[in-house]
Amino acid sequence: MSDVEQTLSIIKPDAVERDLQNKIKDEFIKSGFTIIKEKKIHITKIEAEEFYKVHQTKPFYNDLCEYLSSGPIFVMILEKFNAILDNRELMGATDPKKADEGTIRKKYGVSIDKNSVHGSDSSENAKKEIQFFFKD
């Protein structure tokens, strides 16, 4: 039996710009997630670079950092059994064109870059990412 987990979710600038945050939050709630904490913030490029440090050697790193810092985002701590895996399934593939029907990225994603949401990919990263945005 799996434990209750927490994961970080970000509603990215493209979705906030289109005022989709409430629709996306509803998707999480309908899928059994509890939103433990949330806040709307606008991070700097330097903060985005720190957040995405794991990708700094990848060709898309600079664009990713520019994009995440380009407008307001919603950061949330989501909680449920199997939160990390369930959130990744609910989000869908990184490329909205390849995402399964019914997933958040299929419904709301614009492109592989502007794919509306981010979710932690492991329990180790979930802890780091939650700490990054919610330094209690």
BELSULKA-V388059 format. One record per residue. N is the residue number from 1. RES is the residue in one small letter. PHI is phi in degrees with one decimal (999 if undefined). Layout:
BEGIN
N | RES | PHI
N | RES | PHI
END
This chain:
BEGIN
1 | m | 999
2 | s | -79.4
3 | d | -87.8
4 | v | -66.1
5 | e | -119.3
6 | q | -117.1
7 | t | -139.8
8 | l | -94.2
9 | s | -127.0
10 | i | -121.1
11 | i | -92.2
12 | k | -78.2
13 | p | -53.0
14 | d | -63.5
15 | a | -74.7
16 | v | -65.5
17 | e | -59.2
18 | r | -92.4
19 | d | 58.5
20 | l | -99.5
21 | q | -57.1
22 | n | -69.6
23 | k | -62.5
24 | i | -69.3
25 | k | -59.8
26 | d | -60.8
27 | e | -60.6
28 | f | -63.0
29 | i | -63.2
30 | k | -61.8
31 | s | -90.0
32 | g | 91.3
33 | f | -79.6
34 | t | -105.8
35 | i | -87.7
36 | i | -76.3
37 | k | -144.5
38 | e | -154.1
39 | k | -157.9
40 | k | -99.4
41 | i | -139.4
42 | h | -129.2
43 | i | -89.9
44 | t | -83.5
45 | k | -62.9
46 | i | -62.3
47 | e | -65.0
48 | a | -62.7
49 | e | -61.7
50 | e | -67.4
51 | f | -61.6
52 | y | -95.5
53 | k | -49.8
54 | v | -57.5
55 | h | -102.1
56 | q | -61.4
57 | t | -89.7
58 | k | -87.2
59 | p | -63.3
60 | f | -88.1
61 | y | -54.8
62 | n | -62.8
63 | d | -61.6
64 | l | -61.0
65 | c | -67.6
66 | e | -58.1
67 | y | -64.9
68 | l | -62.9
69 | s | -95.6
70 | s | -81.7
71 | g | -171.3
72 | p | -61.9
73 | i | -131.9
74 | f | -108.5
75 | v | -108.8
76 | m | -140.8
77 | i | -100.2
78 | l | -103.3
79 | e | -137.7
80 | k | 179.9
81 | f | -63.5
82 | n | 55.7
83 | a | -56.3
84 | i | -66.1
85 | l | -65.7
86 | d | -62.4
87 | n | -65.7
88 | r | -63.6
89 | e | -67.3
90 | l | -65.6
91 | m | -66.9
92 | g | 90.0
93 | a | -59.7
94 | t | -54.4
95 | d | -88.4
96 | p | -53.7
97 | k | -65.8
98 | k | -99.6
99 | a | -73.4
100 | d | -68.0
101 | e | -54.8
102 | g | 88.4
103 | t | -80.9
104 | i | -60.9
105 | r | -68.7
106 | k | -65.5
107 | k | -72.3
108 | y | -120.2
109 | g | -66.0
110 | v | -97.1
111 | s | -159.0
112 | i | -60.2
113 | d | -81.6
114 | k | -100.3
115 | n | -103.5
116 | s | 74.0
117 | v | -142.4
118 | h | -125.9
119 | g | -142.1
120 | s | -58.0
121 | d | -103.5
122 | s | -160.2
123 | s | -66.3
124 | e | -63.6
125 | n | -68.9
126 | a | -58.4
127 | k | -61.4
128 | k | -62.5
129 | e | -68.9
130 | i | -62.8
131 | q | -61.0
132 | f | -60.5
133 | f | -96.2
134 | f | -126.3
135 | k | -80.2
136 | d | -76.3
END
